[in-house]
């Protein structure tokens, strides 16, 4: 069946009568315009939502990157604290070696007594 449009009308082909009705054409045009408006609004909403999602993902990525940088500094800080503690303990032991050994013996004895209970 051949379909041709002439002057906005529809003919079913061959010798079929012209089925063009101005009211139907107007309603069709109005429906097309309404559909186009809805599609434009939907596209604008999708664009806005997409932009919002991209900003949220970028923010989350930035936060994760900052957290990873902060976490990578923790082992170095722990090493520094350990070195400071060892140096402090060594200095204290060098300053009072007899008191340190006596204190260690007393603590060891008390822990031994507690362990027997």
DSSP file (Angstrom, degrees, kcal/mol; ACC not computed):
  #  RESIDUE AA STRUCTURE BP1 BP2  ACC     N-H-->O    O-->H-N    N-H-->O    O-->H-N    TCO  KAPPA ALPHA  PHI   PSI    X-CA   Y-CA   Z-CA
    1    1 A X              0   0    0      0, 0.0     2,-0.4     0, 0.0    12,-0.1   0.000 360.0 360.0 360.0 128.3    0.0    0.0    0.0
    2    2 A X        -     0   0    0     10,-0.2     2,-0.5     2,-0.0     9,-0.0  -0.679 360.0-160.9 -89.3 133.7    1.5    3.3   -1.0
    3    3 A X        +     0   0    0     -2,-0.4     2,-0.4    10,-0.1     9,-0.1  -0.964  16.5 167.2-116.9 123.7    1.5    6.2    1.5
    4    4 A X  E     -A   11   0A   0      7,-1.1     7,-1.5    -2,-0.5     2,-0.5  -0.983  24.0-147.1-133.8 147.9    2.0    9.7    0.3
    5    5 A X  E     +A   10   0A   0     -2,-0.4     2,-0.5     5,-0.2     5,-0.2  -0.963  18.6 177.2-114.9 125.4    1.4   13.0    2.0
    6    6 A X  E >  S-A    9   0A   0      3,-0.9     3,-2.0    -2,-0.5    -2,-0.0  -0.977  71.1 -16.9-130.1 120.1    0.3   15.9   -0.1
    7    7 A X  T 3  S-     0   0    0     -2,-0.5     3,-0.1     1,-0.3    -1,-0.1   0.817 126.4 -54.6  60.5  31.3   -0.4   19.3    1.5
    8    8 A X  T 3  S+     0   0    0      1,-0.3    -1,-0.3    12,-0.0     2,-0.1   0.422 114.2 116.3  84.7  -2.6   -0.6   17.8    4.9
    9    9 A X  E <   -A    6   0A   0     -3,-2.0    -3,-0.9    11,-0.1     2,-0.5  -0.455  58.6-130.0 -96.4 171.2   -3.2   15.3    3.9
   10   10 A X  E     -A    5   0A   0     -5,-0.2     9,-1.9    -2,-0.1     2,-0.5  -0.970  16.9-173.3-122.6 133.6   -3.1   11.5    3.8
   11   11 A X  E     -A    4   0A   0     -7,-1.5    -7,-1.1    -2,-0.5     7,-0.1  -0.993  23.3-142.7-123.9 135.9   -4.0    9.3    0.9
   12   12 A X        -     0   0    0     -2,-0.5   -10,-0.2     5,-0.5     2,-0.1   0.571  59.0 -96.0 -73.5  -7.5   -4.1    5.7    1.3
   13   13 A X  S >  S+     0   0    0      1,-0.2     3,-2.2     3,-0.2    -1,-0.3  -0.353  85.4  29.0 115.9 165.3   -2.8    5.2   -2.2
   14   14 A X  T 3  S-     0   0    0      1,-0.3    -1,-0.2    -2,-0.1    -2,-0.0  -0.213 127.3 -19.9  53.8-126.3   -4.2    4.6   -5.6
   15   15 A X  T 3  S+     0   0    0     -3,-0.1    -1,-0.3    -4,-0.0     2,-0.0   0.060  93.2 139.7-103.5  22.8   -7.7    6.0   -6.0
   16   16 A X    <   -     0   0    0     -3,-2.2    -3,-0.2     1,-0.1     3,-0.1  -0.342  59.0-103.4 -67.7 148.7   -8.6    6.2   -2.3
   17   17 A X        -     0   0    0      1,-0.1    -5,-0.5    -6,-0.1     2,-0.3  -0.362  42.6 -93.2 -70.2 155.0  -10.5    9.3   -1.2
   18   18 A X        -     0   0    0      1,-0.1    -7,-0.2    -7,-0.1    -1,-0.1  -0.548  34.4-166.8 -70.6 125.3   -8.6   12.1    0.6
   19   19 A X        +     0   0    0     -9,-1.9     2,-0.3    -2,-0.3    -1,-0.1   0.130  37.8 135.9-101.9  19.2   -8.9   11.5    4.4
   20   20 A X        +     0   0    0    -10,-0.2     2,-0.4     4,-0.1   -11,-0.1  -0.527  27.1 178.6 -75.6 128.7   -7.6   15.0    5.5
   21   21 A X     >  -     0   0    0     -2,-0.3     4,-2.7     1,-0.1     5,-0.2  -0.996  26.5-144.3-129.4 124.5   -9.6   16.6    8.3
   22   22 A X  H  > S+     0   0    0     -2,-0.4     4,-2.4     1,-0.2     5,-0.2   0.851 101.8  51.7 -59.0 -35.4   -8.5   20.0    9.6
   23   23 A X  H  > S+     0   0    0      2,-0.2     4,-2.5     1,-0.2    -1,-0.2   0.912 111.5  46.4 -67.1 -42.1   -9.6   19.1   13.2
   24   24 A X  H  > S+     0   0    0      2,-0.2     4,-2.6     1,-0.2    -2,-0.2   0.915 112.8  50.0 -65.9 -42.1   -7.6   15.9   13.1
   25   25 A X  H  X S+     0   0    0     -4,-2.7     4,-2.5     2,-0.2    -2,-0.2   0.918 112.0  48.3 -61.9 -42.9   -4.6   17.7   11.6
   26   26 A X  H  X S+     0   0    0     -4,-2.4     4,-2.5    -5,-0.2    -2,-0.2   0.911 112.7  47.4 -63.9 -43.0   -4.8   20.4   14.3
   27   27 A X  H  X S+     0   0    0     -4,-2.5     4,-2.5     2,-0.2    -1,-0.2   0.891 111.8  51.1 -64.9 -38.8   -5.1   17.8   17.1
   28   28 A X  H  X S+     0   0    0     -4,-2.6     4,-2.4     2,-0.2    -2,-0.2   0.931 111.3  47.1 -63.6 -45.3   -2.1   15.9   15.6
   29   29 A X  H  X S+     0   0    0     -4,-2.5     4,-2.6     2,-0.2    -2,-0.2   0.912 112.3  50.2 -62.5 -42.8    0.0   19.1   15.5
   30   30 A X  H  X S+     0   0    0     -4,-2.5     4,-2.6     1,-0.2    -1,-0.2   0.902 110.6  49.9 -62.6 -41.1   -1.0   19.9   19.1
   31   31 A X  H  X S+     0   0    0     -4,-2.5     4,-2.5     2,-0.2    -1,-0.2   0.904 111.0  49.4 -64.3 -41.0   -0.1   16.4   20.2
   32   32 A X  H  X S+     0   0    0     -4,-2.4     4,-2.5     2,-0.2    -2,-0.2   0.919 112.3  47.9 -63.3 -43.2    3.3   16.7   18.5
   33   33 A X  H  X S+     0   0    0     -4,-2.6     4,-2.4     2,-0.2    -2,-0.2   0.915 112.4  48.6 -65.2 -42.5    4.0   20.0   20.1
   34   34 A X  H  X S+     0   0    0     -4,-2.6     4,-2.5     2,-0.2    -1,-0.2   0.917 111.8  49.7 -63.0 -42.4    3.0   18.8   23.5
   35   35 A X  H  X S+     0   0    0     -4,-2.5     4,-2.5     1,-0.2    -2,-0.2   0.910 110.3  50.2 -62.5 -42.0    5.2   15.7   23.0
   36   36 A X  H  X S+     0   0    0     -4,-2.5     4,-2.6     2,-0.2    -2,-0.2   0.900 110.6  49.9 -63.1 -41.3    8.1   17.9   22.0
   37   37 A X  H  X S+     0   0    0     -4,-2.4     4,-2.6     2,-0.2     5,-0.2   0.931 112.2  47.1 -63.1 -45.1    7.7   20.2   25.0
   38   38 A X  H  X S+     0   0    0     -4,-2.5     4,-2.7     1,-0.2    -2,-0.2   0.917 112.7  49.6 -62.3 -42.9    7.6   17.2   27.4
   39   39 A X  H  X S+     0   0    0     -4,-2.5     4,-2.4     2,-0.2    -1,-0.2   0.905 111.1  49.5 -63.9 -41.1   10.7   15.7   25.7
   40   40 A X  H  X S+     0   0    0     -4,-2.6     4,-2.2     2,-0.2    -2,-0.2   0.925 112.9  46.7 -63.9 -43.9   12.5   19.0   26.0
   41   41 A X  H  X S+     0   0    0     -4,-2.6     4,-2.4     1,-0.2    -2,-0.2   0.914 112.6  49.8 -64.3 -41.8   11.7   19.3   29.7
   42   42 A X  H  X S+     0   0    0     -4,-2.7     4,-2.7     1,-0.2    -1,-0.2   0.907 110.2  50.5 -63.4 -41.0   12.6   15.7   30.3
   43   43 A X  H  X S+     0   0    0     -4,-2.4     4,-2.4     1,-0.2    -1,-0.2   0.902 110.1  50.2 -63.7 -40.3   16.0   16.2   28.5
   44   44 A X  H  X S+     0   0    0     -4,-2.2     4,-2.4     2,-0.2    -2,-0.2   0.914 111.5  48.2 -64.4 -41.7   16.6   19.3   30.6
   45   45 A X  H  X S+     0   0    0     -4,-2.4     4,-2.9     2,-0.2     5,-0.2   0.919 111.0  50.4 -63.3 -43.7   15.9   17.4   33.8
   46   46 A X  H  X S+     0   0    0     -4,-2.7     4,-2.6     1,-0.2    -2,-0.2   0.908 110.4  50.3 -61.3 -41.6   18.1   14.5   32.8
   47   47 A X  H  X S+     0   0    0     -4,-2.4     4,-2.4     2,-0.2    -1,-0.2   0.923 112.2  47.0 -62.5 -43.6   20.9   17.0   32.1
   48   48 A X  H  X S+     0   0    0     -4,-2.4     4,-2.4     2,-0.2    -2,-0.2   0.930 114.1  46.9 -64.4 -44.9   20.5   18.6   35.5
   49   49 A X  H  X S+     0   0    0     -4,-2.9     4,-2.6     1,-0.2    -1,-0.2   0.889 111.6  51.7 -64.2 -38.2   20.4   15.3   37.3
   50   50 A X  H  X S+     0   0    0     -4,-2.6     4,-2.5    -5,-0.2    -1,-0.2   0.922 110.2  48.4 -63.7 -43.6   23.4   14.1   35.3
   51   51 A X  H  X S+     0   0    0     -4,-2.4     4,-2.4     2,-0.2    -2,-0.2   0.909 111.9  50.0 -63.4 -41.2   25.4   17.2   36.3
   52   52 A X  H  X S+     0   0    0     -4,-2.4     4,-2.3     1,-0.2    -2,-0.2   0.916 110.9  49.0 -63.4 -42.8   24.4   16.8   39.9
   53   53 A X  H  X S+     0   0    0     -4,-2.6     4,-2.5     1,-0.2    -2,-0.2   0.900 110.3  51.2 -63.6 -40.3   25.5   13.1   39.9
   54   54 A X  H  X S+     0   0    0     -4,-2.5     4,-2.6     2,-0.2    -2,-0.2   0.914 110.2  49.1 -64.0 -41.8   28.8   14.1   38.3
   55   55 A X  H  X S+     0   0    0     -4,-2.4     4,-2.5     2,-0.2    -2,-0.2   0.913 111.6  49.6 -63.8 -40.9   29.4   16.7   41.0
   56   56 A X  H  X S+     0   0    0     -4,-2.3     4,-2.4     2,-0.2    -2,-0.2   0.918 112.4  46.8 -64.0 -42.9   28.6   14.2   43.7
   57   57 A X  H  X S+     0   0    0     -4,-2.5     4,-2.5     2,-0.2    -2,-0.2   0.904 112.0  50.4 -66.4 -41.0   30.9   11.6   42.3
   58   58 A X  H  X S+     0   0    0     -4,-2.6     4,-2.3     2,-0.2    -2,-0.2   0.910 111.4  49.1 -62.2 -41.3   33.7   14.2   41.9
   59   59 A X  H  X S+     0   0    0     -4,-2.5     4,-2.5     2,-0.2    -2,-0.2   0.913 111.5  48.4 -64.2 -42.6   33.2   15.2   45.5
   60   60 A X  H  X S+     0   0    0     -4,-2.4     4,-2.5     2,-0.2    -2,-0.2   0.899 111.6  50.2 -64.7 -39.8   33.3   11.6   46.7
   61   61 A X  H  X S+     0   0    0     -4,-2.5     4,-2.2     2,-0.2    -2,-0.2   0.902 110.7  49.2 -64.4 -40.4   36.4   11.0   44.7
   62   62 A X  H  X S+     0   0    0     -4,-2.3     4,-2.4     2,-0.2    -2,-0.2   0.915 111.8  48.7 -64.8 -42.9   38.1   14.1   46.1
   63   63 A X  H  X S+     0   0    0     -4,-2.5     4,-2.5     1,-0.2    -2,-0.2   0.906 111.6  49.6 -63.7 -41.5   37.2   13.0   49.6
   64   64 A X  H  X S+     0   0    0     -4,-2.5     4,-2.3     2,-0.2    -1,-0.2   0.890 110.3  50.7 -64.8 -38.8   38.5    9.5   49.1
   65   65 A X  H  X S+     0   0    0     -4,-2.2     4,-2.3     2,-0.2    -2,-0.2   0.920 110.9  48.2 -65.0 -43.3   41.7   10.9   47.7
   66   66 A X  H  X S+     0   0    0     -4,-2.4     4,-2.5     1,-0.2    -2,-0.2   0.909 111.7  50.1 -62.8 -41.8   42.2   13.2   50.7
   67   67 A X  H  X S+     0   0    0     -4,-2.5     4,-2.7     1,-0.2    -1,-0.2   0.893 109.9  50.7 -64.0 -39.2   41.5   10.3   53.0
   68   68 A X  H  X S+     0   0    0     -4,-2.3     4,-1.8     2,-0.2    -1,-0.2   0.901 110.2  49.4 -66.2 -40.1   44.0    8.1   51.2
   69   69 A X  H  X S+     0   0    0     -4,-2.3     4,-0.7     2,-0.2    -2,-0.2   0.926 112.8  47.5 -63.5 -43.3   46.7   10.8   51.5
   70   70 A X  H >X S+     0   0    0     -4,-2.5     3,-1.1     1,-0.2     4,-0.6   0.925 111.6  50.3 -62.9 -44.2   46.0   11.3   55.2
   71   71 A X  H >X S+     0   0    0     -4,-2.7     3,-0.8     1,-0.3     4,-0.6   0.821 103.4  60.0 -64.7 -31.2   46.1    7.5   55.8
   72   72 A X  H 3< S+     0   0    0     -4,-1.8     4,-0.5     1,-0.2    -1,-0.3   0.719 100.7  55.7 -71.4 -18.2   49.4    7.2   53.9
   73   73 A X  H <X S+     0   0    0     -3,-1.1     4,-2.1    -4,-0.7    -1,-0.2   0.670  88.5  79.5 -84.7 -16.7   51.0    9.6   56.5
   74   74 A X  H <X S+     0   0    0     -3,-0.8     4,-2.6    -4,-0.6     5,-0.2   0.911  89.0  50.9 -62.1 -46.3   50.1    7.4   59.5
   75   75 A X  H  X S+     0   0    0     -4,-0.6     4,-2.2     1,-0.2    -1,-0.2   0.906 111.3  49.4 -59.7 -38.5   52.8    4.8   59.2
   76   76 A X  H  > S+     0   0    0     -4,-0.5     4,-2.1     2,-0.2    -1,-0.2   0.908 111.3  49.0 -65.4 -40.6   55.5    7.6   59.0
   77   77 A X  H  X S+     0   0    0     -4,-2.1     4,-2.4     2,-0.2    -2,-0.2   0.893 110.1  52.0 -65.6 -38.7   54.0    9.3   62.0
   78   78 A X  H  X S+     0   0    0     -4,-2.6     4,-2.5     2,-0.2    -2,-0.2   0.903 108.9  50.3 -64.1 -40.7   54.0    5.9   63.9
   79   79 A X  H  X S+     0   0    0     -4,-2.2     4,-2.5    -5,-0.2    -1,-0.2   0.914 110.6  49.4 -62.8 -42.0   57.7    5.4   63.0
   80   80 A X  H  X S+     0   0    0     -4,-2.1     4,-2.3     2,-0.2    -2,-0.2   0.916 111.8  48.1 -63.9 -43.0   58.5    8.9   64.3
   81   81 A X  H  X S+     0   0    0     -4,-2.4     4,-2.5     2,-0.2    -2,-0.2   0.897 111.5  50.7 -64.5 -39.8   56.7    8.3   67.6
   82   82 A X  H  X S+     0   0    0     -4,-2.5     4,-2.7     2,-0.2     5,-0.2   0.927 110.3  49.1 -63.4 -44.4   58.4    5.0   68.1
   83   83 A X  H  X S+     0   0    0     -4,-2.5     4,-2.3     1,-0.2    -2,-0.2   0.898 111.7  49.2 -62.6 -40.1   61.8    6.5   67.5
   84   84 A X  H  X S+     0   0    0     -4,-2.3     4,-2.4     2,-0.2    -1,-0.2   0.907 111.9  48.7 -65.5 -41.3   61.0    9.3   70.0
   85   85 A X  H  X S+     0   0    0     -4,-2.5     4,-2.9     2,-0.2     5,-0.2   0.927 112.0  48.4 -64.0 -45.3   59.8    6.8   72.6
   86   86 A X  H  X S+     0   0    0     -4,-2.7     4,-2.6     1,-0.2    -2,-0.2   0.915 112.6  48.6 -62.3 -42.4   62.9    4.6   72.1
   87   87 A X  H  X S+     0   0    0     -4,-2.3     4,-2.2    -5,-0.2    -1,-0.2   0.906 112.7  48.1 -64.2 -41.3   65.2    7.6   72.4
   88   88 A X  H  X S+     0   0    0     -4,-2.4     4,-2.2     2,-0.2    -2,-0.2   0.922 113.4  47.1 -64.8 -44.9   63.4    8.8   75.6
   89   89 A X  H  X S+     0   0    0     -4,-2.9     4,-2.5     1,-0.2    -2,-0.2   0.908 112.1  50.6 -64.1 -41.1   63.6    5.4   77.2
   90   90 A X  H  X S+     0   0    0     -4,-2.6     4,-2.4    -5,-0.2    -1,-0.2   0.909 110.2  49.4 -63.5 -41.4   67.2    5.0   76.3
   91   91 A X  H  X S+     0   0    0     -4,-2.2     4,-1.8     2,-0.2    -1,-0.2   0.900 111.8  49.0 -65.2 -40.0   68.0    8.4   77.8
   92   92 A X  H  X S+     0   0    0     -4,-2.2     4,-1.9     2,-0.2    -2,-0.2   0.908 111.8  48.5 -66.1 -42.1   66.2    7.5   81.0
   93   93 A X  H  < S+     0   0    0     -4,-2.5    -2,-0.2     1,-0.2    -1,-0.2   0.903 111.5  49.9 -65.5 -40.8   67.9    4.2   81.3
   94   94 A X  H  < S+     0   0    0     -4,-2.4     3,-0.4     1,-0.2    -1,-0.2   0.859 110.6  50.7 -65.5 -34.1   71.4    5.8   80.7
   95   95 A X  H  < S+     0   0    0     -4,-1.8    -1,-0.2     1,-0.2    -2,-0.2   0.880 130.0  14.8 -72.4 -37.2   70.6    8.4   83.4
   96   96 A X     X  +     0   0    0     -4,-1.9     4,-1.7    -5,-0.1    -1,-0.2  -0.605  68.7 160.5-137.6  74.0   69.6    5.9   86.1
   97   97 A X  H  > S+     0   0    0     -3,-0.4     4,-2.2     1,-0.2     5,-0.2   0.890  77.0  48.1 -67.5 -39.3   70.6    2.3   85.1
   98   98 A X  H  > S+     0   0    0      1,-0.2     4,-2.6     2,-0.2     5,-0.2   0.923 112.6  48.2 -68.9 -43.3   70.4    0.8   88.7
   99   99 A X  H  > S+     0   0    0      1,-0.2     4,-2.4     2,-0.2    -1,-0.2   0.862 111.3  52.2 -64.2 -35.2   67.0    2.3   89.4
  100  100 A X  H  X S+     0   0    0     -4,-1.7     4,-2.2     2,-0.2    -2,-0.2   0.929 111.4  44.8 -67.4 -45.5   65.8    1.0   86.0
  101  101 A X  H  X S+     0   0    0     -4,-2.2     4,-2.2     2,-0.2    -2,-0.2   0.914 114.4  49.5 -65.3 -42.2   67.0   -2.5   86.6
  102  102 A X  H  X S+     0   0    0     -4,-2.6     4,-2.2     1,-0.2    -2,-0.2   0.911 111.4  49.4 -63.4 -42.3   65.5   -2.5   90.2
  103  103 A X  H  X S+     0   0    0     -4,-2.4     4,-2.4     1,-0.2    -1,-0.2   0.895 109.8  50.9 -63.7 -40.2   62.2   -1.3   88.9
  104  104 A X  H  X S+     0   0    0     -4,-2.2     4,-2.4     1,-0.2    -1,-0.2   0.894 110.0  50.2 -65.4 -39.5   62.1   -3.9   86.2
  105  105 A X  H  X S+     0   0    0     -4,-2.2     4,-2.3     2,-0.2    -2,-0.2   0.912 111.3  48.3 -64.5 -42.3   62.8   -6.7   88.8
  106  106 A X  H  X S+     0   0    0     -4,-2.2     4,-2.5     2,-0.2    -2,-0.2   0.929 112.9  47.5 -64.1 -45.6   60.0   -5.4   91.1
  107  107 A X  H  X S+     0   0    0     -4,-2.4     4,-2.4     1,-0.2    -1,-0.2   0.908 112.3  50.2 -62.8 -42.1   57.5   -5.2   88.2
  108  108 A X  H  X S+     0   0    0     -4,-2.4     4,-2.0     2,-0.2    -1,-0.2   0.899 110.6  49.4 -62.5 -41.6   58.5   -8.7   87.1
  109  109 A X  H  X S+     0   0    0     -4,-2.3     4,-2.2     2,-0.2    -2,-0.2   0.929 111.9  48.2 -63.2 -46.3   58.1  -10.1   90.6
  110  110 A X  H  X S+     0   0    0     -4,-2.5     4,-2.3     1,-0.2    -2,-0.2   0.903 111.6  49.4 -63.5 -41.9   54.6   -8.5   91.0
  111  111 A X  H  X S+     0   0    0     -4,-2.4     4,-1.8     1,-0.2    -1,-0.2   0.882 110.2  52.0 -64.3 -37.6   53.5   -9.8   87.6
  112  112 A X  H  X S+     0   0    0     -4,-2.0     4,-1.0     2,-0.2    -2,-0.2   0.897 109.6  48.7 -63.4 -41.5   54.7  -13.3   88.5
  113  113 A X  H  X S+     0   0    0     -4,-2.2     4,-0.7     1,-0.2     3,-0.4   0.897 111.7  49.7 -65.9 -40.5   52.8  -13.2   91.8
  114  114 A X  H >< S+     0   0    0     -4,-2.3     3,-0.5     1,-0.2    -1,-0.2   0.848 105.6  57.4 -66.5 -34.0   49.6  -12.1   90.0
  115  115 A X  H 3< S+     0   0    0     -4,-1.8    -1,-0.2     1,-0.2    -2,-0.2   0.777 100.8  57.3 -69.9 -26.3   49.9  -14.8   87.4
  116  116 A X  H 3<        0   0    0     -4,-1.0    -1,-0.2    -3,-0.4    -2,-0.2   0.739 360.0 360.0 -75.8 -23.1   49.9  -17.5   90.2
  117  117 A X    <<        0   0    0     -4,-0.7    -1,-0.2    -3,-0.5    -2,-0.1   0.502 360.0 360.0 -65.7 360.0   46.5  -16.4   91.5
